[in-house]
Amino acid sequence: MHKVGYDGQSFLSPNGGTGKGAQLRTLIGPFIDRFVGFASTDPNPTGMPLIQEGWSGHTLWQEFSLPRSLSRHEINVFLAPYNVAPFCIPKRVALILVLHDTILLKKFARPDLRGRLTDIFRRLQIPASVRRAKIVLTVSEHARSEILKAFPRANVRVISCTVSREWFDPRPLNGRTGYLLMVTSSAPHKNATGALEAYAMYARQAGSSVRPLKIVGLSRQASTYDERLQQLGVAPLVSFMPYLSERELIALYQDAAALLFPSFAEGFGIPMLEAMATGTPIIASRATSLPEVGGDAAYYFDPQKLNEMAAALETVLTDDALRERMAAKGLVQAELYHPEVVGRQVTEFWEQVAGITVSPIISTLALEQTLDSTALGSRAAVSR
């Protein structure tokens, strides 16, 4: 049996490391008591049992402190969950790299200088990390195909994202408050600005029957959108939600008429799964992994065409029968990504790679505990 270590830096983050942190919790869930987590010497608010030594701050710690820790603690297999790994991992350590997608390689430009410089550095790290990896894990078949286009020699496998069982709690559409919900971030590939433009087009068409829009994940950047929303005449209709616990976020989905998911690119698209599990219809971009994850449950549009997005909003939000059919299909589609299904994938992977076994019942229970936001930090109100 191999000694497995992982980069646990997401456990130091107040938002749980967003989607990448969520997938780390999925991958270590059944084995959390057997794997060794490493992190920088920054504060550890979750109290996770991690080995914290070396530098503070993730980038310097990852490059200089983490390799020494892997050697010092005799790690045989290392799980790097955030698309990149240190340039100098000890030779005897087998690297398992989690590469969620190739979005960074597509060079969506971030508006801030620090963000652009960080992305340049990551673009240098990704090819080196893939070359060094024994196995590259990703989250969808679409992401796998994109990785293989960029790195044909990579050994790429898929373990899907999931959410905790708590999400699988659908509510009838009849009786909901019925606003439009968007869970996003300011990253350029999320297409938040385009979504607001399309929403304004829909609002003009809908008139007095317009449904208000609630946005999760942009509260810190809300002021940057204020002027444009005023110009579009929809400022009174748009609410930027503050930080939410996961339970509060679930309740927000359960009371929504539909989820708008306008991204240009996604590796998986966790909000799509969250919506399907709660019985919430999805109006989504016909791009990258989203049709794979949503199947025939979502109503799709071209994210480059704002009028098509606006028309999709009008169609879905005014047709109760259509939304009922979409919700029913979503519940069926969500079962493909249930934690029991993904838990079996995780268990089989680590049995093969590291020779570690665990019973199916224990595997499912452990994954549920690891996904529990109350134990390991909330993922809510952030980009997935």
C-alpha positions as CSV (number, residue, x, y, z in Angstrom):
1,M,0.0,0.0,0.0
2,H,1.3,3.4,-1.0
3,K,1.5,6.5,1.2
4,V,-0.6,9.1,-0.4
5,G,-0.3,12.9,0.2
6,Y,-2.3,15.8,-1.2
7,D,-2.1,19.6,-1.3
8,G,-4.7,20.6,1.3
9,Q,-4.4,24.4,0.8
10,S,-8.1,24.7,0.0
11,F,-8.9,23.8,3.6
12,L,-7.2,27.1,4.6
13,S,-9.6,29.2,2.4
14,P,-12.8,30.7,3.8
15,N,-14.7,29.6,0.7
16,G,-13.3,26.0,0.7
17,G,-11.2,26.5,-2.4
18,T,-14.3,26.9,-4.7
19,G,-14.9,24.1,-7.3
20,K,-11.3,22.8,-7.1
21,G,-11.6,22.4,-3.4
22,A,-14.9,20.7,-3.7
23,Q,-13.4,18.2,-6.1
24,L,-10.4,17.6,-3.8
25,R,-12.9,16.7,-1.0
26,T,-14.6,14.3,-3.4
27,L,-11.3,12.6,-4.3
28,I,-10.1,12.1,-0.8
29,G,-13.5,11.5,0.9
30,P,-13.3,7.8,1.4
31,F,-9.7,7.9,2.5
32,I,-9.5,11.2,4.4
33,D,-8.1,9.4,7.5
34,R,-5.5,7.6,5.5
35,F,-4.1,10.3,3.2
36,V,-1.7,13.0,4.4
37,G,-2.6,16.6,3.8
38,F,0.0,19.3,3.4
39,A,-0.6,23.1,3.5
40,S,1.3,26.3,4.1
41,T,1.6,27.9,7.5
42,D,-1.4,30.2,7.0
43,P,-4.3,30.0,9.5
44,N,-6.3,26.8,9.3
45,P,-9.9,27.8,10.1
46,T,-11.5,24.4,9.4
47,G,-9.2,22.6,11.9
48,M,-8.4,19.9,9.3
49,P,-5.4,17.7,10.4
50,L,-2.8,19.0,7.9
51,I,1.0,19.1,8.0
52,Q,1.7,22.8,7.9
53,E,5.4,23.7,7.5
54,G,7.6,25.9,5.4
55,W,6.5,29.1,3.7
56,S,3.2,31.0,4.1
57,G,1.2,31.8,0.9
58,H,0.4,29.1,-1.6
59,T,2.6,29.8,-4.5
60,L,6.0,30.0,-2.7
61,W,5.0,27.2,-0.4
62,Q,4.0,25.0,-3.3
63,E,7.2,25.5,-5.2
64,F,9.7,25.4,-2.4
65,S,8.3,23.9,0.8
66,L,5.9,21.2,-0.5
67,P,8.6,19.2,-2.4
68,R,10.7,19.0,0.8
69,S,7.7,17.9,2.8
70,L,6.9,15.2,0.3
71,S,10.4,13.9,0.7
72,R,10.6,14.3,4.5
73,H,7.3,12.4,5.1
74,E,8.1,9.7,2.6
75,I,5.1,10.2,0.3
76,N,4.8,7.7,-2.6
77,V,1.8,9.2,-4.4
78,F,1.0,12.9,-4.5
79,L,-2.4,14.3,-5.5
80,A,-2.1,17.9,-6.9
81,P,-5.7,19.1,-7.1
82,Y,-5.5,22.6,-8.5
83,N,-4.4,22.2,-12.2
84,V,-0.7,22.5,-11.5
85,A,2.1,20.8,-9.4
86,P,5.5,22.0,-8.2
87,F,8.2,22.1,-10.8
88,C,10.5,20.0,-8.6
89,I,8.7,17.0,-7.1
90,P,10.9,14.2,-5.8
91,K,11.6,11.6,-8.5
92,R,10.3,8.7,-6.5
93,V,6.9,10.4,-6.0
94,A,4.1,9.4,-8.5
95,L,2.1,12.5,-9.4
96,I,-1.7,12.4,-9.8
97,L,-2.6,15.8,-11.3
98,V,-6.1,17.1,-11.3
99,L,-6.5,19.2,-14.4
100,H,-10.1,20.5,-14.3
101,D,-10.1,22.0,-17.8
102,T,-7.9,23.7,-20.4
103,I,-9.6,27.1,-19.9
104,L,-6.4,28.8,-18.7
105,L,-4.6,27.7,-21.9
106,K,-7.3,29.5,-23.9
107,K,-6.0,32.8,-22.5
108,F,-9.2,34.5,-21.4
109,A,-7.8,37.8,-20.2
110,R,-8.4,38.8,-16.6
111,P,-8.8,42.6,-16.0
112,D,-6.2,42.9,-13.2
113,L,-2.5,42.9,-13.6
114,R,-1.8,40.5,-10.8
115,G,-4.4,38.0,-12.2
116,R,-2.8,38.2,-15.7
117,L,0.7,37.6,-14.3
118,T,-0.6,34.6,-12.2
119,D,-2.2,33.2,-15.3
120,I,1.0,33.5,-17.3
121,F,2.9,31.6,-14.6
122,R,0.2,28.9,-14.5
123,R,0.4,28.5,-18.3
124,L,4.1,27.6,-17.8
125,Q,3.3,25.2,-15.0
126,I,0.5,23.2,-16.6
127,P,2.5,21.6,-19.5
128,A,5.3,20.8,-17.1
129,S,2.8,19.3,-14.6
130,V,1.1,17.2,-17.3
131,R,4.4,15.8,-18.5
132,R,5.4,14.9,-15.0
133,A,2.1,13.3,-14.1
134,K,1.6,9.5,-14.0
135,I,-2.2,10.1,-14.3
136,V,-4.2,13.2,-15.1
137,L,-7.6,13.3,-13.6
138,T,-10.3,15.5,-15.0
139,V,-14.0,16.0,-14.4
140,S,-15.8,15.4,-17.7
141,E,-15.4,13.6,-21.0
142,H,-15.3,16.9,-22.8
143,A,-12.5,18.1,-20.5
144,R,-10.7,14.9,-21.2
145,S,-10.9,15.3,-25.0
146,E,-9.6,18.9,-24.7
147,I,-6.7,17.8,-22.5
148,L,-5.7,15.1,-25.0
149,K,-5.8,17.6,-27.9
150,A,-3.3,19.7,-26.0
151,F,-1.3,16.8,-24.5
152,P,-1.8,13.7,-26.6
153,R,0.6,11.5,-24.5
154,A,-1.2,12.2,-21.2
155,N,-2.9,9.4,-19.3
156,V,-6.2,11.1,-18.7
157,R,-9.1,9.6,-16.6
158,V,-12.4,11.1,-15.6
159,I,-13.9,11.3,-12.1
160,S,-17.0,13.4,-12.2
161,C,-17.9,16.2,-9.8
162,T,-20.6,15.6,-7.2
163,V,-22.4,17.5,-4.4
164,S,-23.5,16.3,-1.0
165,R,-26.7,14.3,-0.5
166,E,-28.2,17.4,1.1
167,W,-28.6,19.0,-2.4
168,F,-30.8,16.1,-3.6
169,D,-33.9,17.7,-2.2
170,P,-36.2,18.9,-5.0
171,R,-39.0,21.3,-4.4
172,P,-42.1,21.7,-6.6
173,L,-42.0,24.6,-9.0
174,N,-45.5,25.5,-8.1
175,G,-45.3,27.7,-5.0
176,R,-41.8,29.0,-5.5
177,T,-41.0,32.7,-5.4
178,G,-39.9,32.3,-8.9
179,Y,-36.9,34.6,-9.5
180,L,-34.1,33.9,-12.0
181,L,-30.9,32.7,-10.3
182,M,-27.3,33.0,-11.5
183,V,-24.3,31.5,-9.6
184,T,-21.1,32.7,-11.2
185,S,-17.9,34.8,-10.8
186,S,-16.2,37.7,-12.5
187,A,-13.8,35.4,-14.4
188,P,-13.9,36.3,-18.1
189,H,-15.0,32.8,-19.2
190,K,-18.1,33.0,-16.9
191,N,-19.7,35.6,-19.2
192,A,-21.4,37.5,-16.4
193,T,-21.4,40.8,-18.3
194,G,-23.0,39.1,-21.4
195,A,-25.6,37.5,-19.1
196,L,-26.6,40.9,-17.7
197,E,-26.9,42.4,-21.2
198,A,-29.1,39.5,-22.3
199,Y,-31.2,39.7,-19.1
200,A,-31.9,43.4,-19.9
201,M,-33.1,42.4,-23.4
202,Y,-35.4,39.8,-21.8
203,A,-36.7,42.3,-19.3
204,R,-37.6,44.8,-22.0
205,Q,-39.5,42.1,-23.8
206,A,-41.2,40.7,-20.6
207,G,-42.4,44.1,-19.4
208,S,-44.5,43.8,-16.2
209,S,-44.1,40.0,-16.1
210,V,-40.3,40.2,-15.8
211,R,-38.7,37.9,-13.2
212,P,-36.1,39.5,-11.0
213,L,-32.5,38.2,-11.1
214,K,-30.5,37.1,-8.0
215,I,-26.8,36.7,-8.5
216,V,-24.5,34.7,-6.2
217,G,-20.7,35.1,-6.4
218,L,-20.4,38.7,-7.5
219,S,-21.1,40.6,-4.3
220,R,-17.6,41.9,-4.0
221,Q,-17.6,43.2,-7.5
222,A,-21.2,44.5,-7.5
223,S,-20.2,48.1,-7.7
224,T,-18.4,47.5,-11.0
225,Y,-21.8,46.5,-12.6
226,D,-23.9,49.3,-11.1
227,E,-23.5,51.9,-13.8
228,R,-24.2,49.5,-16.6
229,L,-27.3,48.1,-14.9
230,Q,-28.6,51.7,-14.4
231,Q,-28.0,52.3,-18.1
232,L,-29.8,49.1,-19.0
233,G,-32.7,50.1,-16.8
234,V,-32.6,46.9,-14.8
235,A,-30.8,47.9,-11.6
236,P,-34.0,47.6,-9.4
237,L,-34.5,44.0,-10.7
238,V,-31.0,42.7,-10.0
239,S,-29.8,41.6,-6.5
240,F,-26.2,40.7,-5.6
241,M,-26.5,38.2,-2.8
242,P,-24.0,38.4,0.1
243,Y,-22.0,35.4,1.3
244,L,-24.2,32.4,1.9
245,S,-23.9,29.2,3.8
246,E,-24.4,26.1,1.8
247,R,-27.8,25.5,3.4
248,E,-28.8,29.1,2.4
249,L,-27.6,28.5,-1.1
250,I,-29.6,25.3,-1.4
251,A,-32.7,27.2,-0.2
252,L,-32.0,29.9,-2.9
253,Y,-32.1,27.2,-5.6
254,Q,-35.2,25.6,-4.2
255,D,-37.1,28.9,-4.5
256,A,-35.9,29.8,-8.0
257,A,-37.9,29.6,-11.3
258,A,-34.7,28.7,-13.2
259,L,-30.9,28.9,-13.2
260,L,-29.1,31.0,-15.8
261,F,-25.6,29.5,-16.7
262,P,-24.0,31.6,-19.4
263,S,-20.4,30.5,-19.4
264,F,-18.2,30.4,-22.5
265,A,-16.3,27.5,-21.1
266,E,-16.5,25.1,-18.1
267,G,-14.7,21.9,-17.1
268,F,-17.9,20.6,-15.5
269,G,-20.3,23.2,-14.2
270,I,-21.3,22.4,-10.6
271,P,-24.2,25.0,-10.5
272,M,-25.8,22.9,-13.3
273,L,-25.7,19.8,-11.0
274,E,-26.9,21.8,-8.0
275,A,-29.9,23.1,-10.0
276,M,-30.9,19.6,-11.3
277,A,-30.6,18.1,-7.8
278,T,-33.0,20.7,-6.4
279,G,-35.5,20.4,-9.2
280,T,-34.6,23.8,-10.7
281,P,-34.7,24.2,-14.6
282,I,-31.6,25.3,-16.3
283,I,-31.1,27.8,-19.1
284,A,-27.5,27.2,-20.1
285,S,-24.8,27.9,-22.6
286,R,-24.3,25.3,-25.4
287,A,-20.6,25.2,-24.8
288,T,-17.8,22.9,-23.7
289,S,-18.9,20.4,-21.0
290,L,-22.4,21.8,-20.2
291,P,-24.4,19.8,-22.7
292,E,-22.6,16.7,-21.4
293,V,-23.5,17.4,-17.8
294,G,-27.0,18.7,-18.4
295,G,-28.0,16.2,-21.1
296,D,-31.6,16.9,-22.3
297,A,-32.6,18.5,-19.1
298,A,-31.4,22.1,-19.9
299,Y,-32.6,24.7,-22.5
300,Y,-29.4,25.7,-24.4
301,F,-28.3,28.8,-26.2
302,D,-25.2,30.1,-27.9
303,P,-23.3,32.3,-25.3
304,Q,-21.9,34.5,-28.1
305,K,-25.4,35.5,-29.2
306,L,-27.1,37.7,-26.6
307,N,-30.4,37.8,-28.5
308,E,-30.5,34.0,-28.4
309,M,-29.8,34.0,-24.6
310,A,-32.6,36.6,-24.1
311,A,-35.0,34.5,-26.2
312,A,-34.1,31.4,-24.1
313,L,-35.0,33.3,-21.0
314,E,-38.3,34.5,-22.4
315,T,-39.2,31.0,-23.6
316,V,-38.4,29.1,-20.4
317,L,-39.6,31.7,-17.9
318,T,-43.0,32.1,-19.5
319,D,-43.8,28.4,-20.0
320,D,-44.7,26.6,-16.8
321,A,-45.3,23.3,-18.5
322,L,-41.8,23.4,-20.2
323,R,-40.1,24.1,-16.9
324,E,-42.0,21.2,-15.2
325,R,-40.6,18.9,-17.9
326,M,-37.1,20.3,-17.6
327,A,-37.2,19.9,-13.8
328,A,-38.3,16.2,-14.1
329,K,-35.5,15.5,-16.6
330,G,-33.0,17.2,-14.4
331,L,-33.8,15.0,-11.5
332,V,-33.0,11.9,-13.6
333,Q,-29.8,13.5,-15.0
334,A,-28.6,14.5,-11.5
335,E,-28.6,10.8,-10.4
336,L,-25.7,10.2,-12.8
337,Y,-23.6,12.4,-10.5
338,H,-25.0,11.3,-7.1
339,P,-22.3,11.0,-4.4
340,E,-22.9,7.2,-4.3
341,V,-22.1,6.9,-8.0
342,V,-19.0,9.1,-7.8
343,G,-17.9,7.6,-4.5
344,R,-17.6,4.2,-6.3
345,Q,-15.5,5.8,-9.0
346,V,-13.2,7.3,-6.4
347,T,-12.9,4.0,-4.5
348,E,-12.1,2.0,-7.6
349,F,-9.5,4.6,-8.7
350,W,-7.5,4.6,-5.4
351,E,-7.7,0.8,-5.1
352,Q,-6.1,0.5,-8.5
353,V,-3.5,3.3,-8.1
354,A,-2.5,3.1,-4.4
355,G,-3.7,-0.4,-3.4
356,I,-6.0,1.0,-0.7
357,T,-9.4,-0.7,-0.2
358,V,-12.5,0.4,1.7
359,S,-16.0,-1.1,1.8
360,P,-18.7,0.6,-0.4
361,I,-20.7,1.6,2.7
362,I,-17.8,3.2,4.4
363,S,-16.8,4.8,1.1
364,T,-20.2,6.5,0.7
365,L,-20.4,7.6,4.3
366,A,-16.9,9.1,4.3
367,L,-17.5,10.9,1.0
368,E,-20.7,12.4,2.5
369,Q,-18.8,13.6,5.6
370,T,-16.0,15.1,3.5
371,L,-18.6,17.0,1.4
372,D,-20.3,18.3,4.5
373,S,-19.8,22.0,4.4
374,T,-20.4,22.4,8.1
375,A,-17.4,20.2,8.8
376,L,-15.0,21.5,6.1
377,G,-16.0,25.0,5.2
378,S,-18.7,26.3,3.0
379,R,-18.4,26.3,-0.7
380,A,-21.4,28.7,-1.1
381,A,-21.4,32.0,-2.9
382,V,-18.4,31.3,-5.0
383,S,-17.6,30.2,-8.6
384,R,-17.9,26.5,-9.0
